[in-house]
Amino acid sequence: MTPRELHDDAIVIDGLIIAKWNRELLEDMRRGGLTAANCTVSVWEGFQATVDNIVRSNQLMAECSDLVRPVRTTADITRAKEEGKTGIIYGFQNAHAFEDQIGYVEIFKQLGVGIVQMCYNTQNLVGTGCYERDGGLSGFGREIVAEMNRVGIMCDLSHVGAQTSEEVILESSKPVCYSHCLPSGLKEHPRNKSDAELKFIADHGGFVGVTMFTPFLRAGVDATVDDYVEAIEYVMNIVGEDAIGIGTDFTQGHGHEFFEWLTHDKGYARRLTRFGEIINPEGIRTIGEFPNLTEALLRRGFSEPVVRKIMGENWVRVLKDVWGA
């Protein structure tokens, strides 16, 4: 099998895309051979604004039903592959949309949300993000974790502080994930995870999606797809070949204003960080170039079965564990 044939045959899942929603993006997902993706519909928004985002996303999916289908179960991921479409999983990068209502968790599950990050960089009612002093998982947060476990929404800890993350990992009865992170062993950054943190989540049945966001990669804006593969290999050597996948953090189509919104607390308050220039690694600058990642993994010496696991099979397995179907 050639690298392209393997890519076309494999289940390919991106554990985090926060790109600009339009038909052009969905067409590029098909060019890239994506079987499914966790697509962000909430960051700083509260309940109502998040519902409005979902309404708009539903409308776009209906208009582009030749390209995409909604994903509620892992069987929907299989169907997407069979139909030659990309399955869309709705995800949050912040539990803020639950506000102070535990019942909203199930409402969002019914609207198609499958993955929710507990915090986005800063404090919320659940716990603490990675850019401020970490007070750990709150009592209310424990109730949110229990409800997410009950209804089948995966807990994501990518932008979450170390203490809160550890307590969510211990509190959750279902596997949790870092859907999009990089190792601090290759580059120190508040958003990157230490070897100990990576080992801890894997030792407790959790999952790690590796991102390619260049501000967090060792080579920065000079990174190539091979630098991305280096990070994947580094993480896999810690967590094992069954607990690793892809979570690119593609921000395709967004401009300066969007990144300003992301990098200020609540979208408008104090500045949390500066990313500098945003450019994806050479060789995977767009979602349509996803096949180059499969080729780069093979070039690095990964076997075909391991490449299939990394590119999507592992995500399917862990999502089935959490979703129950």
C-alpha positions as CSV (number, residue, x, y, z in Angstrom):
1,M,0.0,0.0,0.0
2,T,1.3,3.5,-0.9
3,P,1.1,6.2,1.8
4,R,-1.8,7.8,0.0
5,E,-3.6,4.5,-0.3
6,L,-3.1,3.9,3.4
7,H,-4.4,7.3,4.2
8,D,-7.5,6.9,2.0
9,D,-8.2,3.5,3.6
10,A,-7.7,4.5,7.2
11,I,-10.1,6.1,9.7
12,V,-8.7,9.6,10.1
13,I,-9.8,11.7,13.1
14,D,-8.7,15.1,14.1
15,G,-9.4,15.6,17.8
16,L,-9.5,19.4,17.7
17,I,-10.4,21.8,14.9
18,I,-11.3,25.4,15.7
19,A,-11.4,26.7,12.1
20,K,-13.7,29.2,10.5
21,W,-16.9,27.4,9.6
22,N,-17.9,27.6,5.9
23,R,-18.3,25.3,2.9
24,E,-14.7,26.0,1.8
25,L,-13.5,24.5,5.1
26,L,-15.7,21.4,4.8
27,E,-14.4,20.9,1.2
28,D,-10.9,21.0,2.5
29,M,-11.8,18.4,5.1
30,R,-12.8,16.1,2.3
31,R,-9.6,16.9,0.4
32,G,-7.7,15.9,3.5
33,G,-9.6,12.7,3.8
34,L,-10.9,13.4,7.3
35,T,-13.3,10.8,8.5
36,A,-14.3,12.8,11.6
37,A,-13.3,15.9,13.6
38,N,-14.0,17.4,17.0
39,C,-15.1,20.9,16.0
40,T,-15.3,23.7,18.6
41,V,-18.7,25.4,19.0
42,S,-17.9,27.1,22.3
43,V,-15.0,28.9,24.0
44,W,-16.0,32.0,26.0
45,E,-19.7,31.8,25.2
46,G,-22.4,31.2,27.7
47,F,-25.4,28.9,27.3
48,Q,-27.5,31.0,24.9
49,A,-24.6,32.1,22.6
50,T,-23.4,28.5,22.4
51,V,-26.9,27.3,21.4
52,D,-26.9,30.0,18.7
53,N,-23.5,28.7,17.5
54,I,-24.9,25.2,17.3
55,V,-27.9,26.4,15.4
56,R,-25.7,28.1,12.8
57,S,-23.5,25.0,12.6
58,N,-26.5,22.7,12.1
59,Q,-27.6,25.0,9.2
60,L,-24.2,24.8,7.6
61,M,-24.2,21.0,7.9
62,A,-27.6,20.8,6.4
63,E,-26.5,23.0,3.4
64,C,-23.4,20.9,3.0
65,S,-24.8,17.4,3.6
66,D,-23.0,16.2,0.5
67,L,-19.7,16.8,2.5
68,V,-20.5,16.1,6.1
69,R,-22.7,14.3,8.5
70,P,-23.3,14.8,12.3
71,V,-21.7,12.3,14.7
72,R,-23.5,11.2,17.9
73,T,-21.9,7.7,18.1
74,T,-18.8,5.9,16.8
75,A,-21.2,4.1,14.4
76,D,-21.7,7.5,12.8
77,I,-17.9,7.7,12.3
78,T,-18.0,4.4,10.4
79,R,-21.0,5.6,8.3
80,A,-19.1,8.8,7.5
81,K,-16.2,6.7,6.2
82,E,-18.5,4.5,4.1
83,E,-20.3,7.5,2.7
84,G,-17.2,9.4,1.8
85,K,-18.1,12.3,4.2
86,T,-16.5,13.9,7.2
87,G,-18.3,13.3,10.5
88,I,-18.7,16.4,12.7
89,I,-18.4,16.0,16.5
90,Y,-19.4,19.1,18.4
91,G,-17.0,20.1,21.1
92,F,-16.5,22.9,23.7
93,Q,-13.2,24.3,24.8
94,N,-14.7,25.6,28.0
95,A,-17.4,24.3,30.4
96,H,-18.6,27.9,30.7
97,A,-21.6,27.2,28.6
98,F,-22.9,24.9,31.3
99,E,-23.1,28.1,33.5
100,D,-24.2,26.9,37.0
101,Q,-26.8,24.4,35.7
102,I,-25.9,20.7,35.9
103,G,-28.9,19.9,33.8
104,Y,-27.4,21.8,30.8
105,V,-24.9,19.0,30.4
106,E,-27.5,16.6,29.2
107,I,-29.2,19.3,27.0
108,F,-25.9,19.8,25.2
109,K,-25.4,16.1,24.8
110,Q,-28.8,15.9,23.1
111,L,-27.7,18.7,20.8
112,G,-24.7,16.6,19.7
113,V,-21.9,17.7,22.0
114,G,-19.4,14.8,22.5
115,I,-16.3,16.4,24.1
116,V,-16.0,19.3,26.6
117,Q,-12.9,20.9,27.9
118,M,-13.3,21.6,31.5
119,C,-11.6,25.1,31.4
120,Y,-10.1,27.4,28.8
121,N,-6.9,28.9,30.2
122,T,-8.4,30.5,33.2
123,Q,-10.7,29.9,36.2
124,N,-14.4,29.0,35.8
125,L,-17.0,27.3,38.1
126,V,-15.5,23.9,37.4
127,G,-11.8,24.5,37.9
128,T,-8.7,26.3,36.7
129,G,-7.0,26.8,33.4
130,C,-3.3,26.6,32.7
131,Y,-2.6,30.4,32.7
132,E,-3.4,31.1,36.4
133,R,-2.9,29.8,39.9
134,D,-4.6,26.4,40.0
135,G,-7.2,25.9,42.8
136,G,-8.1,22.4,41.6
137,L,-11.5,20.9,40.7
138,S,-14.4,22.6,42.6
139,G,-17.2,20.7,44.3
140,F,-19.5,21.8,41.5
141,G,-16.9,20.6,39.1
142,R,-17.1,17.1,40.6
143,E,-20.8,17.1,39.9
144,I,-20.2,18.3,36.3
145,V,-17.7,15.5,35.8
146,A,-20.1,12.9,37.2
147,E,-22.9,14.2,34.9
148,M,-20.6,14.2,31.9
149,N,-19.7,10.6,32.7
150,R,-23.4,9.7,33.0
151,V,-24.6,11.2,29.7
152,G,-21.4,10.3,27.8
153,I,-19.5,13.5,27.1
154,M,-15.7,13.2,27.2
155,C,-13.7,15.4,29.6
156,D,-10.9,17.3,27.8
157,L,-8.0,18.8,29.8
158,S,-5.8,20.4,27.1
159,H,-6.0,24.0,28.4
160,V,-6.6,23.0,32.0
161,G,-4.1,23.5,34.9
162,A,-2.1,20.6,36.3
163,Q,-3.9,20.3,39.6
164,T,-7.4,20.5,38.2
165,S,-6.4,18.0,35.5
166,E,-5.1,15.5,38.0
167,E,-8.2,15.8,40.0
168,V,-10.5,15.3,37.0
169,I,-8.5,12.3,35.9
170,L,-9.0,10.8,39.4
171,E,-12.6,11.8,39.6
172,S,-13.8,10.6,36.2
173,S,-15.1,7.1,35.9
174,K,-14.6,7.3,32.1
175,P,-11.4,7.9,30.1
176,V,-10.5,11.6,29.8
177,C,-8.2,13.3,27.3
178,Y,-5.8,16.0,26.4
179,S,-7.3,16.4,23.0
180,H,-4.6,18.8,21.7
181,C,-1.4,19.2,23.5
182,L,2.4,19.0,23.1
183,P,5.1,17.8,25.5
184,S,7.1,20.3,27.6
185,G,10.0,17.8,27.3
186,L,10.5,19.3,23.8
187,K,9.5,22.9,24.6
188,E,8.6,24.6,27.9
189,H,5.3,26.4,27.7
190,P,2.3,26.8,30.0
191,R,0.1,24.9,27.5
192,N,2.5,21.9,27.1
193,K,2.3,18.9,29.3
194,S,5.2,17.4,31.4
195,D,6.3,13.8,31.0
196,A,4.8,13.1,34.4
197,E,1.4,14.6,33.4
198,L,1.4,12.6,30.1
199,K,2.3,9.4,32.0
200,F,-0.4,10.0,34.6
201,I,-3.3,10.4,32.2
202,A,-2.2,7.3,30.3
203,D,-1.7,5.3,33.4
204,H,-5.3,6.1,34.4
205,G,-6.8,5.0,31.0
206,G,-6.8,8.4,29.4
207,F,-5.9,9.6,26.0
208,V,-3.5,12.2,24.4
209,G,-4.2,14.0,21.1
210,V,-1.0,15.7,19.8
211,T,-1.3,19.2,18.4
212,M,0.9,20.9,15.8
213,F,0.2,24.5,16.9
214,T,3.6,26.0,16.1
215,P,4.0,28.4,19.1
216,F,4.1,25.2,21.2
217,L,6.4,23.2,18.9
218,R,10.2,23.1,19.5
219,A,10.9,24.6,16.0
220,G,8.2,27.2,16.3
221,V,7.2,28.9,13.0
222,D,10.0,27.1,11.2
223,A,8.4,23.7,12.0
224,T,7.6,21.1,9.3
225,V,5.3,18.1,9.3
226,D,8.4,16.1,10.4
227,D,8.8,18.2,13.6
228,Y,5.1,17.4,14.3
229,V,5.9,13.7,13.9
230,E,8.8,14.1,16.3
231,A,6.4,15.4,18.9
232,I,4.0,12.5,18.2
233,E,6.8,10.0,18.6
234,Y,8.0,11.7,21.9
235,V,4.5,11.5,23.4
236,M,3.9,7.9,22.2
237,N,7.1,6.8,23.9
238,I,5.5,7.9,27.1
239,V,1.8,7.0,26.7
240,G,2.1,4.0,24.4
241,E,0.7,3.3,21.0
242,D,-2.9,2.8,22.1
243,A,-3.4,6.1,24.0
244,I,-2.3,8.5,21.3
245,G,-4.0,10.3,18.4
246,I,-4.1,13.5,16.4
247,G,-5.6,16.9,17.6
248,T,-4.2,19.5,15.2
249,D,-5.8,22.7,16.6
250,F,-6.4,23.9,13.1
251,T,-7.5,27.6,13.1
252,Q,-7.8,27.7,9.3
253,G,-9.6,30.8,8.0
254,H,-9.4,32.9,11.1
255,G,-7.6,36.3,11.3
256,H,-6.0,38.6,14.0
257,E,-9.3,39.5,15.6
258,F,-10.1,35.9,16.4
259,F,-6.7,35.3,18.1
260,E,-7.2,38.5,20.1
261,W,-10.5,37.1,21.3
262,L,-8.9,33.7,22.3
263,T,-5.9,35.2,24.1
264,H,-7.9,37.6,26.4
265,D,-9.7,36.2,29.4
266,K,-13.4,35.9,28.7
267,G,-12.6,37.1,25.2
268,Y,-12.2,40.7,26.2
269,A,-10.5,41.1,29.7
270,R,-6.8,40.8,30.6
271,R,-4.3,39.5,28.0
272,L,-3.2,35.9,28.8
273,T,-0.6,35.3,26.2
274,R,0.8,36.4,22.8
275,F,1.1,33.7,20.1
276,G,3.1,35.8,17.7
277,E,3.0,34.7,14.1
278,I,0.5,31.9,13.4
279,I,1.6,29.6,10.7
280,N,1.1,25.8,10.5
281,P,4.0,23.4,9.9
282,E,5.3,23.2,6.4
283,G,3.7,20.2,4.7
284,I,0.4,20.4,6.7
285,R,-0.5,24.1,6.4
286,T,-4.1,23.3,5.5
287,I,-6.5,20.5,6.4
288,G,-6.3,19.4,2.8
289,E,-2.7,18.4,3.3
290,F,-3.6,15.8,6.0
291,P,-2.3,12.9,3.8
292,N,1.2,14.3,4.2
293,L,1.0,13.4,7.9
294,T,0.4,9.8,7.2
295,E,3.3,9.8,4.8
296,A,5.6,11.5,7.4
297,L,4.7,8.9,10.1
298,L,5.6,6.1,7.7
299,R,8.8,7.9,6.7
300,R,9.7,8.2,10.4
301,G,9.5,4.4,10.6
302,F,6.1,3.8,12.2
303,S,4.4,0.6,11.1
304,E,1.2,0.6,9.1
305,P,-0.9,-0.8,12.1
306,V,0.5,1.9,14.4
307,V,-0.1,4.6,11.9
308,R,-3.7,3.5,11.6
309,K,-4.0,3.7,15.4
310,I,-2.5,7.2,15.6
311,M,-4.5,8.6,12.7
312,G,-7.9,7.5,14.1
313,E,-8.5,4.0,15.4
314,N,-7.4,5.0,18.9
315,W,-9.8,7.9,19.0
316,V,-12.7,5.6,17.9
317,R,-12.0,3.2,20.7
318,V,-11.8,5.8,23.5
319,L,-14.8,7.7,22.2
320,K,-16.8,4.4,22.3
321,D,-15.7,3.9,25.9
322,V,-17.0,7.3,26.8
323,W,-20.1,7.6,24.6
324,G,-21.2,4.0,25.2
325,A,-21.8,3.4,21.4
